[in-house]
């Protein structure tokens, strides 16, 4: 098993564009739309549609994506378990941000109301 630092490094170097189609597939299989997914991702990152598209087209790593992002002030309200870890207890800031994104995608796929997902 990877040590946490190797896991953090692997996540940092992973491209957002390689994961995005999996997010789309996951939410669409559960009856949500890509537009719903984009709304959630834009809420978390502060990106416009064009900026999100730019990161996908440029094959940005998660590290570059979140370096450019302005995380929503309510992102710290995202709690719970994702990939076996409590997101609020993850020590590496970048890994925590990526897991915030994973958690939001999971909540969307599970059919939670958008107001709840966006911590309104």
Secondary structure, DSSP 4 states (H G I P E B T S, - for coil): ---HHHHHHHHHHSBHHHHHHHHHHHHHHTT--HHHHHHHHHHHH---HHHHHHHHHTT-BHHHHHHH----GGGGG--SEETTEEGGG--SHHHHHHHHHHHHHHHHHTT--HHHHTT-
